[in-house]
Amino acid sequence: MMNSLVTSSRETNNLTIVKEYDISYELTKTTRGKKFLFYDSGIHDENRIVVFTTDENILHLINCKIMICGYTFKSAPKNFEQIFTLQCNVRNKNLPLLYCFMKTKNEYSYNKLFEWLSKEIKEEVIKEKNIILDFERASMNALKKFFTSSK
């Protein structure tokens, strides 16, 4: 009974970003009015990627030594296949610093994401980083392409 209530609650509150529409203004800023939507590949992109983070989180990504890639599928908004996260240790806590809604999880999409990320946080900063991820081949190939010196 409790499981069905939780599932029902999750389903009714699931954020919907329809691929044919722009993201509403409320989702582009934090509650403090800071920029939150950092990248959107566009409403006409069949491999649409939407990245949410903050300037402060980008600084943490630049300064951390280890980045952890996370993947979740069940909590992805409708019309997106997964949420990809980048996490780092900040003040002795592993925190998700970047959320990426991905319409597909193919190598093309990861290439597009990591190309944007390499420009945003500068590839030379990433050279000293260790990156932890699971064995998803598409993300591994894209990481190797854009962050050649990372371990």
Steps between C-alpha positions, in 0.01 A plus 500: 500500500773745601704420187203570274438833678863603456499395136174683438635812668819489293305456179270795566788730595729398216632809325410505133716680248341427167754477220297731277496787751747737656579469867291731715674805642452375859735209429781718363581674832558389858267618775758773562482618140836355390551331164408129521439391140848488348441312177208386287574338166159610378142398460557357152791276603394135507794439738406798718728580794409744777764588763421656836773625735622824657813714469598390851460134405716554190774637729474189717531282188810692397663467842414142592749218447247221441178522298235230528257439214155386604209372296134467594212395282189467719495864608564646154231742382257376239646516149854451636670163537733583786645754738880506490673664798853611579587482866801619698611511860421841648577555869523124558168423332443356153257739335336495158620820333367459147173346383455410136168386358575279200246398237730216392805337653697430186861595429394796287314651797789444738740654247279807484478521880874458561590739220288766673648408839859509376443855375313606815760382753805508273662171405838593652337506844365148450838349416583433865161354585400146568158422358290217641221351290332168440562288196263675262697481176353815339596727791845341534579557131386862514701571817814357339446718194465831683701444817797308364730558798254407774522167678 
